[in-house]
Amino acid sequence: MVVRSPRESLAVPPAIQRRLEAAGLRRTLATRAVLGLFLAHPDGTLSHAQALASLTARGLDINRVTLYRLLERLAACGVLRRHTDGQARTWRFGLAALETEAAGPRFECDACHRQFRLPQAGASTQAVADGLIRTLEGQGHRGLRLDLAIRGTCADCVGAGDSTGATGNT
Ligand SMILES: [Zn+2]
C-alpha cells in the first residue's frame, strides 16, 4: 500500500479551475484532494466508496456525506462525469473530458463570417493558453479565459476572387 502525504497535490489544470470558479466552488483541502485523486488517474473511475477509501488512505479525514456532496457538485459543474455502474447500481465518477473546451482556435472568415474550428491545433493551443494563464495567475489575476480567434479569408471566399458576395458559389 502506498501512503501518500495529504499535502501532495497535483496542479489543477486551468480548464478545471475555470469550471470551479464558474460554479463558485472554493478550492478547499477536500476539493483539492478529491481532484488530485482523479487527476492522478485521468482515465479511471471511482465509486463514492472507493474515493472515500483512497482519501482516507491518503490521510484525509472526510465525512462520507461531505464527500458525496462534493462529488455531486463537481459533476454538476462539469469537472467530473457521473455514470451508473450497471450491476452494482452505484454511481461512478471520472474526470470529464476537458478537451471540448480546448477545441482549438477559431478561424472566422471576414467575408462570409463562417467560423471554423481547428481541433487539430487543440493540444498546442492549450499548451500556449495554459502557459499564459499560469503566468497571469502568478501575478494574482483570477478567472482567466482565453478565446483565441484568427481572422482572414476562407478558402471558398479566396476562390471566389475579389467578390465578397454572399454566395461565392456559381
Ligand atoms: Zn469565407
Backbone and ligand atoms as CSV (ligand in chain L), in Angstrom:
chain,resi,resn,atom,element,x,y,z
A,1,MET,N,N,0.844,-1.201,0.000
A,1,MET,CA,C,0.000,0.000,0.000
A,1,MET,C,C,0.877,1.248,0.000
A,2,VAL,N,N,0.505,2.155,-0.829
A,2,VAL,CA,C,1.258,3.399,-0.917
A,2,VAL,C,C,0.522,4.478,-0.138
A,3,VAL,N,N,1.151,4.955,0.898
A,3,VAL,CA,C,0.547,6.041,1.666
A,3,VAL,C,C,1.222,7.339,1.252
A,4,ARG,N,N,0.421,8.234,0.733
A,4,ARG,CA,C,0.989,9.495,0.276
A,4,ARG,C,C,0.632,10.602,1.246
A,5,SER,N,N,1.451,11.574,1.238
A,5,SER,CA,C,1.180,12.728,2.084
A,5,SER,C,C,-0.062,13.450,1.586
A,6,PRO,N,N,-0.965,13.815,2.486
A,6,PRO,CA,C,-2.144,14.568,2.045
A,6,PRO,C,C,-1.781,15.938,1.504
A,7,ARG,N,N,-0.551,16.370,1.759
A,7,ARG,CA,C,-0.156,17.693,1.250
A,7,ARG,C,C,0.216,17.611,-0.219
A,8,GLU,N,N,0.450,16.379,-0.663
A,8,GLU,CA,C,0.793,16.216,-2.069
A,8,GLU,C,C,-0.398,16.635,-2.920
A,9,SER,N,N,-0.187,17.554,-3.810
A,9,SER,CA,C,-1.312,17.945,-4.650
A,9,SER,C,C,-0.823,18.186,-6.063
A,10,LEU,N,N,-1.587,17.692,-7.001
A,10,LEU,CA,C,-1.248,17.928,-8.389
A,10,LEU,C,C,-1.782,19.289,-8.791
A,11,ALA,N,N,-1.122,19.863,-9.756
A,11,ALA,CA,C,-1.596,21.153,-10.247
A,11,ALA,C,C,-2.975,20.976,-10.864
A,12,VAL,N,N,-3.867,21.884,-10.539
A,12,VAL,CA,C,-5.210,21.835,-11.108
A,12,VAL,C,C,-5.183,22.516,-12.470
A,13,PRO,N,N,-5.508,21.773,-13.530
A,13,PRO,CA,C,-5.465,22.380,-14.859
A,13,PRO,C,C,-6.391,23.595,-14.946
A,14,PRO,N,N,-5.967,24.611,-15.697
A,14,PRO,CA,C,-6.775,25.828,-15.803
A,14,PRO,C,C,-8.215,25.558,-16.232
A,15,ALA,N,N,-8.412,24.573,-17.102
A,15,ALA,CA,C,-9.773,24.295,-17.574
A,15,ALA,C,C,-10.666,23.872,-16.410
A,16,ILE,N,N,-10.100,23.103,-15.477
A,16,ILE,CA,C,-10.860,22.683,-14.299
A,16,ILE,C,C,-11.036,23.861,-13.356
A,17,GLN,N,N,-9.966,24.616,-13.177
A,17,GLN,CA,C,-10.018,25.781,-12.302
A,17,GLN,C,C,-11.125,26.744,-12.739
A,18,ARG,N,N,-11.246,26.927,-14.026
A,18,ARG,CA,C,-12.268,27.842,-14.544
A,18,ARG,C,C,-13.663,27.332,-14.216
A,19,ARG,N,N,-13.854,26.024,-14.330
A,19,ARG,CA,C,-15.179,25.463,-14.046
A,19,ARG,C,C,-15.498,25.565,-12.558
A,20,LEU,N,N,-14.493,25.377,-11.731
A,20,LEU,CA,C,-14.704,25.506,-10.286
A,20,LEU,C,C,-15.116,26.934,-9.951
A,21,GLU,N,N,-14.413,27.871,-10.539
A,21,GLU,CA,C,-14.702,29.276,-10.246
A,21,GLU,C,C,-16.063,29.675,-10.779
A,22,ALA,N,N,-16.391,29.174,-11.972
A,22,ALA,CA,C,-17.690,29.498,-12.553
A,22,ALA,C,C,-18.816,28.965,-11.679
A,23,ALA,N,N,-18.564,27.825,-11.014
A,23,ALA,CA,C,-19.586,27.211,-10.164
A,23,ALA,C,C,-19.523,27.745,-8.737
A,24,GLY,N,N,-18.560,28.612,-8.471
A,24,GLY,CA,C,-18.436,29.169,-7.128
A,24,GLY,C,C,-17.900,28.176,-6.106
A,25,LEU,N,N,-17.211,27.147,-6.586
A,25,LEU,CA,C,-16.643,26.143,-5.678
A,25,LEU,C,C,-15.288,26.612,-5.177
A,26,ARG,N,N,-15.147,26.655,-3.880
A,26,ARG,CA,C,-13.868,27.062,-3.324
A,26,ARG,C,C,-12.916,25.883,-3.334
A,27,ARG,N,N,-11.640,26.230,-3.500
A,27,ARG,CA,C,-10.640,25.162,-3.539
A,27,ARG,C,C,-10.213,24.823,-2.122
A,28,THR,N,N,-11.064,24.092,-1.449
A,28,THR,CA,C,-10.744,23.651,-0.099
A,28,THR,C,C,-9.767,22.494,-0.164
A,29,LEU,N,N,-9.253,22.135,0.991
A,29,LEU,CA,C,-8.353,20.986,1.067
A,29,LEU,C,C,-9.043,19.747,0.517
A,30,ALA,N,N,-10.309,19.569,0.893
A,30,ALA,CA,C,-11.063,18.391,0.439
A,30,ALA,C,C,-11.235,18.408,-1.076
A,31,THR,N,N,-11.554,19.582,-1.625
A,31,THR,CA,C,-11.738,19.684,-3.073
A,31,THR,C,C,-10.448,19.344,-3.806
A,32,ARG,N,N,-9.349,19.899,-3.306
A,32,ARG,CA,C,-8.058,19.626,-3.960
A,32,ARG,C,C,-7.704,18.153,-3.856
A,33,ALA,N,N,-7.986,17.560,-2.697
A,33,ALA,CA,C,-7.652,16.148,-2.506
A,33,ALA,C,C,-8.478,15.266,-3.440
A,34,VAL,N,N,-9.768,15.598,-3.567
A,34,VAL,CA,C,-10.632,14.809,-4.443
A,34,VAL,C,C,-10.186,14.965,-5.896
A,35,LEU,N,N,-9.883,16.200,-6.289
A,35,LEU,CA,C,-9.410,16.430,-7.654
A,35,LEU,C,C,-8.111,15.676,-7.906
A,36,GLY,N,N,-7.227,15.702,-6.906
A,36,GLY,CA,C,-5.944,15.010,-7.043
A,36,GLY,C,C,-6.125,13.531,-7.299
A,37,LEU,N,N,-7.147,12.992,-6.658
A,37,LEU,CA,C,-7.468,11.576,-6.819
A,37,LEU,C,C,-7.775,11.246,-8.274
A,38,PHE,N,N,-8.585,12.114,-8.884
A,38,PHE,CA,C,-8.999,11.857,-10.264
A,38,PHE,C,C,-7.919,12.265,-11.267
A,39,LEU,N,N,-7.183,13.339,-10.934
A,39,LEU,CA,C,-6.130,13.778,-11.850
A,39,LEU,C,C,-4.997,12.767,-11.919
A,40,ALA,N,N,-4.822,12.014,-10.830
A,40,ALA,CA,C,-3.759,11.004,-10.816
A,40,ALA,C,C,-4.087,9.856,-11.765
A,41,HIS,N,N,-5.367,9.667,-12.016
A,41,HIS,CA,C,-5.802,8.606,-12.937
A,41,HIS,C,C,-6.886,9.168,-13.844
A,42,PRO,N,N,-6.489,9.996,-14.818
A,42,PRO,CA,C,-7.460,10.734,-15.636
A,42,PRO,C,C,-8.448,9.832,-16.375
A,43,ASP,N,N,-8.040,8.597,-16.635
A,43,ASP,CA,C,-8.918,7.721,-17.404
A,43,ASP,C,C,-9.718,6.772,-16.525
A,44,GLY,N,N,-9.429,6.801,-15.240
A,44,GLY,CA,C,-10.098,5.865,-14.345
A,44,GLY,C,C,-11.393,6.417,-13.788
A,45,THR,N,N,-12.186,5.537,-13.187
A,45,THR,CA,C,-13.394,5.977,-12.499
A,45,THR,C,C,-13.375,5.411,-11.085
A,46,LEU,N,N,-14.061,6.099,-10.213
A,46,LEU,CA,C,-14.123,5.694,-8.816
A,46,LEU,C,C,-15.567,5.779,-8.333
A,47,SER,N,N,-15.938,4.814,-7.526
A,47,SER,CA,C,-17.221,4.938,-6.840
A,47,SER,C,C,-17.010,5.820,-5.613
A,48,HIS,N,N,-18.102,6.235,-5.031
A,48,HIS,CA,C,-18.040,7.037,-3.822
A,48,HIS,C,C,-17.226,6.319,-2.748
A,49,ALA,N,N,-17.491,5.027,-2.585
A,49,ALA,CA,C,-16.803,4.249,-1.549
A,49,ALA,C,C,-15.309,4.150,-1.833
A,50,GLN,N,N,-14.955,3.954,-3.104
A,50,GLN,CA,C,-13.534,3.862,-3.466
A,50,GLN,C,C,-12.830,5.189,-3.242
A,51,ALA,N,N,-13.500,6.281,-3.600
A,51,ALA,CA,C,-12.910,7.601,-3.393
A,51,ALA,C,C,-12.694,7.843,-1.901
A,52,LEU,N,N,-13.683,7.463,-1.113
A,52,LEU,CA,C,-13.579,7.643,0.337
A,52,LEU,C,C,-12.404,6.839,0.896
A,53,ALA,N,N,-12.275,5.597,0.426
A,53,ALA,CA,C,-11.187,4.738,0.906
A,53,ALA,C,C,-9.826,5.316,0.519
A,54,SER,N,N,-9.716,5.809,-0.721
A,54,SER,CA,C,-8.439,6.367,-1.176
A,54,SER,C,C,-8.069,7.620,-0.401
A,55,LEU,N,N,-9.064,8.474,-0.167
A,55,LEU,CA,C,-8.796,9.717,0.558
A,55,LEU,C,C,-8.392,9.411,2.002
A,56,THR,N,N,-9.075,8.455,2.586
A,56,THR,CA,C,-8.738,8.071,3.952
A,56,THR,C,C,-7.326,7.502,4.007
A,57,ALA,N,N,-6.979,6.699,2.995
A,57,ALA,CA,C,-5.638,6.120,2.931
A,57,ALA,C,C,-4.576,7.202,2.783
A,58,ARG,N,N,-4.971,8.319,2.176
A,58,ARG,CA,C,-4.028,9.424,1.994
A,58,ARG,C,C,-3.995,10.332,3.214
A,59,GLY,N,N,-4.770,9.982,4.213
A,59,GLY,CA,C,-4.711,10.751,5.451
A,59,GLY,C,C,-5.702,11.883,5.534
A,60,LEU,N,N,-6.660,11.929,4.601
A,60,LEU,CA,C,-7.651,13.000,4.658
A,60,LEU,C,C,-8.855,12.513,5.460
A,61,ASP,N,N,-9.206,13.298,6.462
A,61,ASP,CA,C,-10.362,12.967,7.281
A,61,ASP,C,C,-11.583,13.645,6.675
A,62,ILE,N,N,-12.351,12.880,5.914
A,62,ILE,CA,C,-13.511,13.471,5.251
A,62,ILE,C,C,-14.755,12.638,5.533
A,63,ASN,N,N,-15.806,13.341,5.841
A,63,ASN,CA,C,-17.095,12.714,6.113
A,63,ASN,C,C,-17.680,12.162,4.813
A,64,ARG,N,N,-18.315,10.977,4.881
A,64,ARG,CA,C,-18.806,10.350,3.649
A,64,ARG,C,C,-19.901,11.200,2.981
A,65,VAL,N,N,-20.700,11.883,3.782
A,65,VAL,CA,C,-21.748,12.738,3.204
A,65,VAL,C,C,-21.126,13.958,2.541
A,66,THR,N,N,-20.122,14.517,3.206
A,66,THR,CA,C,-19.404,15.665,2.633
A,66,THR,C,C,-18.789,15.277,1.295
A,67,LEU,N,N,-18.175,14.109,1.266
A,67,LEU,CA,C,-17.547,13.648,0.021
A,67,LEU,C,C,-18.606,13.453,-1.058
A,68,TYR,N,N,-19.730,12.861,-0.683
A,68,TYR,CA,C,-20.761,12.617,-1.681
A,68,TYR,C,C,-21.256,13.934,-2.275
A,69,ARG,N,N,-21.480,14.922,-1.423
A,69,ARG,CA,C,-21.936,16.235,-1.919
A,69,ARG,C,C,-20.883,16.883,-2.817
A,70,LEU,N,N,-19.638,16.708,-2.429
A,70,LEU,CA,C,-18.548,17.283,-3.223
A,70,LEU,C,C,-18.488,16.637,-4.607
A,71,LEU,N,N,-18.608,15.325,-4.645
A,71,LEU,CA,C,-18.605,14.623,-5.935
A,71,LEU,C,C,-19.778,15.089,-6.791
A,72,GLU,N,N,-20.925,15.245,-6.155
A,72,GLU,CA,C,-22.111,15.709,-6.884
A,72,GLU,C,C,-21.889,17.103,-7.461
A,73,ARG,N,N,-21.289,17.967,-6.651
A,73,ARG,CA,C,-21.072,19.344,-7.109
A,73,ARG,C,C,-20.045,19.380,-8.239
A,74,LEU,N,N,-19.014,18.554,-8.125
A,74,LEU,CA,C,-18.001,18.515,-9.182
A,74,LEU,C,C,-18.601,17.969,-10.478
A,75,ALA,N,N,-19.546,17.046,-10.338
A,75,ALA,CA,C,-20.219,16.521,-11.530
A,75,ALA,C,C,-21.149,17.586,-12.111
A,76,ALA,N,N,-21.815,18.324,-11.218
A,76,ALA,CA,C,-22.773,19.336,-11.680
A,76,ALA,C,C,-22.083,20.452,-12.459
A,77,CYS,N,N,-20.851,20.778,-12.074
A,77,CYS,CA,C,-20.176,21.884,-12.765
A,77,CYS,C,C,-19.303,21.389,-13.915
A,78,GLY,N,N,-19.398,20.088,-14.211
A,78,GLY,CA,C,-18.747,19.587,-15.415
A,78,GLY,C,C,-17.299,19.195,-15.250
A,79,VAL,N,N,-16.802,19.167,-14.012
A,79,VAL,CA,C,-15.422,18.736,-13.799
A,79,VAL,C,C,-15.350,17.205,-13.822
A,80,LEU,N,N,-16.348,16.584,-13.188
A,80,LEU,CA,C,-16.436,15.128,-13.208
A,80,LEU,C,C,-17.646,14.715,-14.026
A,81,ARG,N,N,-17.569,13.522,-14.570
A,81,ARG,CA,C,-18.770,12.955,-15.178
A,81,ARG,C,C,-19.216,11.807,-14.289
A,82,ARG,N,N,-20.472,11.496,-14.376
A,82,ARG,CA,C,-21.056,10.529,-13.474
A,82,ARG,C,C,-21.828,9.511,-14.290
A,83,HIS,N,N,-21.632,8.275,-14.036
A,83,HIS,CA,C,-22.450,7.279,-14.729
A,83,HIS,C,C,-22.718,6.124,-13.789
A,84,THR,N,N,-23.771,5.389,-14.095
A,84,THR,CA,C,-24.121,4.286,-13.210
A,84,THR,C,C,-23.293,3.066,-13.533
A,85,ASP,N,N,-22.961,2.382,-12.494
A,85,ASP,CA,C,-22.326,1.091,-12.624
A,85,ASP,C,C,-23.479,0.097,-12.765
A,86,GLY,N,N,-23.655,-0.411,-13.962
A,86,GLY,CA,C,-24.844,-1.196,-14.277
A,86,GLY,C,C,-25.196,-2.268,-13.257
A,87,GLN,N,N,-24.202,-3.042,-12.846
A,87,GLN,CA,C,-24.503,-4.170,-11.964
A,87,GLN,C,C,-24.732,-3.735,-10.525
A,88,ALA,N,N,-23.801,-2.955,-10.021
A,88,ALA,CA,C,-23.892,-2.592,-8.606
A,88,ALA,C,C,-24.898,-1.469,-8.368
A,89,ARG,N,N,-25.317,-0.834,-9.455
A,89,ARG,CA,C,-26.266,0.284,-9.363
A,89,ARG,C,C,-25.746,1.377,-8.431
A,90,THR,N,N,-24.472,1.635,-8.541
A,90,THR,CA,C,-23.903,2.758,-7.797
A,90,THR,C,C,-23.342,3.740,-8.815
A,91,TRP,N,N,-23.159,4.960,-8.372
A,91,TRP,CA,C,-22.571,5.963,-9.247
A,91,TRP,C,C,-21.068,5.786,-9.289
A,92,ARG,N,N,-20.527,5.949,-10.478
A,92,ARG,CA,C,-19.085,6.011,-10.620
A,92,ARG,C,C,-18.728,7.382,-11.184
A,93,PHE,N,N,-17.606,7.907,-10.730
A,93,PHE,CA,C,-17.191,9.245,-11.140
A,93,PHE,C,C,-15.845,9.174,-11.857
A,94,GLY,N,N,-15.702,9.991,-12.860
A,94,GLY,CA,C,-14.428,10.094,-13.564
A,94,GLY,C,C,-14.248,11.524,-14.037
A,95,LEU,N,N,-13.044,11.857,-14.418
A,95,LEU,CA,C,-12.804,13.210,-14.932
A,95,LEU,C,C,-13.580,13.407,-16.222
A,96,ALA,N,N,-14.265,14.517,-16.318
A,96,ALA,CA,C,-14.962,14.832,-17.560
A,96,ALA,C,C,-13.935,15.202,-18.622
A,97,ALA,N,N,-14.264,14.940,-19.856
A,97,ALA,CA,C,-13.367,15.304,-20.947
A,97,ALA,C,C,-13.304,16.818,-21.042
A,98,LEU,N,N,-12.124,17.348,-20.882
A,98,LEU,CA,C,-11.978,18.801,-20.913
A,98,LEU,C,C,-11.534,19.286,-22.281
A,99,GLU,N,N,-11.260,18.330,-23.167
A,99,GLU,CA,C,-10.732,18.718,-24.475
A,99,GLU,C,C,-11.753,19.530,-25.256
A,100,THR,N,N,-13.042,19.289,-24.954
A,100,THR,CA,C,-14.053,20.014,-25.710
A,100,THR,C,C,-13.893,21.512,-25.516
A,101,GLU,N,N,-13.493,21.896,-24.310
A,101,GLU,CA,C,-13.298,23.313,-24.053
A,101,GLU,C,C,-12.075,23.827,-24.809
A,102,ALA,N,N,-11.081,22.966,-24.928
A,102,ALA,CA,C,-9.870,23.335,-25.645
A,102,ALA,C,C,-9.957,22.801,-27.065
A,103,ALA,N,N,-11.045,23.110,-27.716
A,103,ALA,CA,C,-11.284,22.534,-29.031
A,103,ALA,C,C,-10.459,23.210,-30.114
A,104,GLY,N,N,-9.490,23.977,-29.718
A,104,GLY,CA,C,-8.636,24.617,-30.698
A,104,GLY,C,C,-9.115,26.014,-31.017
A,105,PRO,N,N,-8.277,26.757,-31.682
A,105,PRO,CA,C,-8.642,28.134,-32.002
A,105,PRO,C,C,-9.753,28.188,-33.043
A,106,ARG,N,N,-10.439,29.328,-33.077
A,106,ARG,CA,C,-11.458,29.552,-34.090
A,106,ARG,C,C,-10.858,30.354,-35.223
A,107,PHE,N,N,-11.315,30.086,-36.390
A,107,PHE,CA,C,-10.961,30.923,-37.530
A,107,PHE,C,C,-12.263,31.482,-38.090
A,108,GLU,N,N,-12.319,32.798,-38.212
A,108,GLU,CA,C,-13.534,33.399,-38.759
A,108,GLU,C,C,-13.215,34.129,-40.044
A,109,CYS,N,N,-14.014,33.835,-41.046
A,109,CYS,CA,C,-13.825,34.470,-42.346
A,109,CYS,C,C,-14.455,35.860,-42.315
A,110,ASP,N,N,-13.670,36.870,-42.691
A,110,ASP,CA,C,-14.174,38.247,-42.703
A,110,ASP,C,C,-15.247,38.442,-43.757
A,111,ALA,N,N,-15.196,37.620,-44.807
A,111,ALA,CA,C,-16.121,37.826,-45.924
A,111,ALA,C,C,-17.469,37.159,-45.682
A,112,CYS,N,N,-17.452,35.887,-45.311
A,112,CYS,CA,C,-18.727,35.180,-45.177
A,112,CYS,C,C,-19.096,34.936,-43.708
A,113,HIS,N,N,-18.187,35.285,-42.810
A,113,HIS,CA,C,-18.419,35.183,-41.368
A,113,HIS,C,C,-18.700,33.766,-40.890
A,114,ARG,N,N,-18.296,32.798,-41.668
A,114,ARG,CA,C,-18.381,31.432,-41.167
A,114,ARG,C,C,-17.249,31.223,-40.160
A,115,GLN,N,N,-17.487,30.326,-39.231
A,115,GLN,CA,C,-16.449,30.018,-38.258
A,115,GLN,C,C,-15.971,28.597,-38.458
A,116,PHE,N,N,-14.670,28.447,-38.349
A,116,PHE,CA,C,-14.058,27.133,-38.489
A,116,PHE,C,C,-13.297,26.834,-37.208
A,117,ARG,N,N,-13.470,25.624,-36.720
A,117,ARG,CA,C,-12.676,25.187,-35.570
A,117,ARG,C,C,-11.436,24.472,-36.074
A,118,LEU,N,N,-10.379,24.599,-35.320
A,118,LEU,CA,C,-9.140,23.918,-35.687
A,118,LEU,C,C,-8.767,22.934,-34.582
A,119,PRO,N,N,-9.531,21.862,-34.468
A,119,PRO,CA,C,-9.287,20.924,-33.356
A,119,PRO,C,C,-7.906,20.292,-33.407
A,120,GLN,N,N,-7.346,20.176,-34.604
A,120,GLN,CA,C,-6.020,19.544,-34.695
A,120,GLN,C,C,-4.951,20.416,-34.055
A,121,ALA,N,N,-5.287,21.699,-33.835
A,121,ALA,CA,C,-4.341,22.590,-33.163
A,121,ALA,C,C,-4.670,22.704,-31.686
A,122,GLY,N,N,-5.603,21.874,-31.205
A,122,GLY,CA,C,-6.074,21.995,-29.827
A,122,GLY,C,C,-4.984,21.818,-28.793
A,123,ALA,N,N,-4.159,20.774,-28.966
A,123,ALA,CA,C,-3.159,20.464,-27.944
A,123,ALA,C,C,-2.122,21.579,-27.818
A,124,SER,N,N,-1.619,22.030,-28.975
A,124,SER,CA,C,-0.589,23.059,-28.910
A,124,SER,C,C,-1.180,24.380,-28.422
A,125,THR,N,N,-2.427,24.649,-28.844
A,125,THR,CA,C,-3.082,25.868,-28.384
A,125,THR,C,C,-3.287,25.839,-26.880
A,126,GLN,N,N,-3.709,24.656,-26.388
A,126,GLN,CA,C,-3.962,24.532,-24.959
A,126,GLN,C,C,-2.674,24.738,-24.173
A,127,ALA,N,N,-1.571,24.233,-24.708
A,127,ALA,CA,C,-0.287,24.406,-24.021
A,127,ALA,C,C,0.063,25.889,-23.926
A,128,VAL,N,N,-0.162,26.608,-25.010
A,128,VAL,CA,C,0.105,28.050,-25.011
A,128,VAL,C,C,-0.827,28.750,-24.027
A,129,ALA,N,N,-2.116,28.381,-24.089
A,129,ALA,CA,C,-3.102,29.008,-23.217
A,129,ALA,C,C,-2.766,28.752,-21.752
A,130,ASP,N,N,-2.410,27.501,-21.433
A,130,ASP,CA,C,-2.077,27.159,-20.049
A,130,ASP,C,C,-0.888,27.981,-19.558
A,131,GLY,N,N,0.103,28.137,-20.427
A,131,GLY,CA,C,1.286,28.898,-20.049
A,131,GLY,C,C,0.960,30.350,-19.771
A,132,LEU,N,N,0.143,30.935,-20.639
A,132,LEU,CA,C,-0.252,32.338,-20.460
A,132,LEU,C,C,-1.072,32.506,-19.186
A,133,ILE,N,N,-1.999,31.568,-18.980
A,133,ILE,CA,C,-2.883,31.687,-17.822
A,133,ILE,C,C,-2.092,31.496,-16.534
A,134,ARG,N,N,-1.144,30.558,-16.544
A,134,ARG,CA,C,-0.311,30.361,-15.349
A,134,ARG,C,C,0.494,31.611,-15.026
A,135,THR,N,N,1.018,32.251,-16.079
A,135,THR,CA,C,1.776,33.480,-15.876
A,135,THR,C,C,0.911,34.547,-15.233
A,136,LEU,N,N,-0.313,34.695,-15.747
A,136,LEU,CA,C,-1.220,35.709,-15.205
A,136,LEU,C,C,-1.652,35.360,-13.786
A,137,GLU,N,N,-1.878,34.068,-13.547
A,137,GLU,CA,C,-2.251,33.637,-12.202
A,137,GLU,C,C,-1.131,33.937,-11.213
A,138,GLY,N,N,0.098,33.796,-11.710
A,138,GLY,CA,C,1.249,34.102,-10.874
A,138,GLY,C,C,1.300,35.563,-10.470
A,139,GLN,N,N,0.625,36.388,-11.263
A,139,GLN,CA,C,0.557,37.816,-10.951
A,139,GLN,C,C,-0.693,38.154,-10.145
A,140,GLY,N,N,-1.452,37.105,-9.780
A,140,GLY,CA,C,-2.603,37.318,-8.917
A,140,GLY,C,C,-3.922,37.519,-9.640
A,141,HIS,N,N,-3.916,37.431,-10.960
A,141,HIS,CA,C,-5.166,37.605,-11.702
A,141,HIS,C,C,-5.998,36.331,-11.600
A,142,ARG,N,N,-7.306,36.466,-11.607
A,142,ARG,CA,C,-8.180,35.307,-11.421
A,142,ARG,C,C,-9.242,35.245,-12.507
A,143,GLY,N,N,-9.867,34.073,-12.601
A,143,GLY,CA,C,-10.997,33.908,-13.521
A,143,GLY,C,C,-10.613,34.122,-14.974
A,144,LEU,N,N,-9.495,33.521,-15.365
A,144,LEU,CA,C,-8.942,33.817,-16.674
A,144,LEU,C,C,-9.494,32.889,-17.747
A,145,ARG,N,N,-9.833,33.463,-18.863
A,145,ARG,CA,C,-10.273,32.689,-20.010
A,145,ARG,C,C,-9.541,33.214,-21.235
A,146,LEU,N,N,-9.237,32.330,-22.109
A,146,LEU,CA,C,-8.563,32.750,-23.332
A,146,LEU,C,C,-9.408,32.320,-24.509
A,147,ASP,N,N,-9.746,33.253,-25.337
A,147,ASP,CA,C,-10.522,32.933,-26.528
A,147,ASP,C,C,-9.668,33.304,-27.725
A,148,LEU,N,N,-9.128,32.293,-28.358
A,148,LEU,CA,C,-8.207,32.554,-29.458
A,148,LEU,C,C,-8.965,32.490,-30.780
A,149,ALA,N,N,-8.960,33.576,-31.480
A,149,ALA,CA,C,-9.647,33.611,-32.767
A,149,ALA,C,C,-8.721,34.192,-33.827
A,150,ILE,N,N,-8.764,33.607,-34.975
A,150,ILE,CA,C,-7.959,34.073,-36.092
A,150,ILE,C,C,-8.927,34.553,-37.167
A,151,ARG,N,N,-8.610,35.684,-37.777
A,151,ARG,CA,C,-9.493,36.213,-38.822
A,151,ARG,C,C,-8.763,36.264,-40.149
A,152,GLY,N,N,-9.544,36.107,-41.197
A,152,GLY,CA,C,-8.942,36.147,-42.518
A,152,GLY,C,C,-10.001,35.859,-43.564
A,153,THR,N,N,-9.565,35.320,-44.665
A,153,THR,CA,C,-10.489,34.979,-45.743
A,153,THR,C,C,-10.437,33.477,-45.965
A,154,CYS,N,N,-11.591,32.836,-45.923
A,154,CYS,CA,C,-11.601,31.376,-46.020
A,154,CYS,C,C,-11.313,30.923,-47.449
A,155,ALA,N,N,-11.022,29.662,-47.606
A,155,ALA,CA,C,-10.634,29.111,-48.902
A,155,ALA,C,C,-11.708,29.350,-49.959
A,156,ASP,N,N,-12.973,29.192,-49.566
A,156,ASP,CA,C,-14.065,29.396,-50.518
A,156,ASP,C,C,-14.098,30.829,-51.020
A,157,CYS,N,N,-13.940,31.774,-50.077
A,157,CYS,CA,C,-14.009,33.181,-50.457
A,157,CYS,C,C,-12.786,33.597,-51.257
A,158,VAL,N,N,-11.631,33.043,-50.932
A,158,VAL,CA,C,-10.443,33.316,-51.732
A,158,VAL,C,C,-10.665,32.809,-53.150
A,159,GLY,N,N,-11.270,31.623,-53.249
A,159,GLY,CA,C,-11.537,31.018,-54.556
A,159,GLY,C,C,-12.523,31.818,-55.373
A,160,ALA,N,N,-13.379,32.584,-54.684
A,160,ALA,CA,C,-14.385,33.381,-55.371
A,160,ALA,C,C,-13.819,34.697,-55.879
A,161,GLY,N,N,-12.503,34.840,-55.815
A,161,GLY,CA,C,-11.866,36.047,-56.317
A,161,GLY,C,C,-12.085,37.215,-55.390
A,162,ASP,N,N,-12.122,38.410,-55.954
A,162,ASP,CA,C,-12.288,39.598,-55.135
A,162,ASP,C,C,-13.733,39.823,-54.727
A,163,SER,N,N,-14.632,39.068,-55.304
A,163,SER,CA,C,-16.033,39.216,-54.965
A,163,SER,C,C,-16.273,38.783,-53.523
A,164,THR,N,N,-16.886,39.656,-52.764
A,164,THR,CA,C,-17.248,39.281,-51.396
A,164,THR,C,C,-18.753,39.087,-51.309
A,165,GLY,N,N,-19.305,38.640,-52.431
A,165,GLY,CA,C,-20.737,38.400,-52.484
A,165,GLY,C,C,-21.152,37.315,-51.515
A,166,ALA,N,N,-22.436,37.233,-51.275
A,166,ALA,CA,C,-22.942,36.344,-50.234
A,166,ALA,C,C,-22.758,34.881,-50.582
A,167,THR,N,N,-22.896,34.540,-51.853
A,167,THR,CA,C,-22.886,33.125,-52.182
A,167,THR,C,C,-21.485,32.617,-52.505
A,168,GLY,N,N,-20.823,33.270,-53.420
A,168,GLY,CA,C,-19.494,32.827,-53.816
A,168,GLY,C,C,-19.523,31.463,-54.481
A,169,ASN,N,N,-20.697,31.007,-54.833
A,169,ASN,CA,C,-20.833,29.680,-55.403
A,169,ASN,C,C,-21.698,29.784,-56.657
A,170,THR,N,N,-21.039,29.767,-57.810
A,170,THR,CA,C,-21.799,29.963,-59.036
A,170,THR,C,C,-21.678,28.772,-59.947
L,1,ZN,ZN,ZN,-15.483,32.924,-46.345
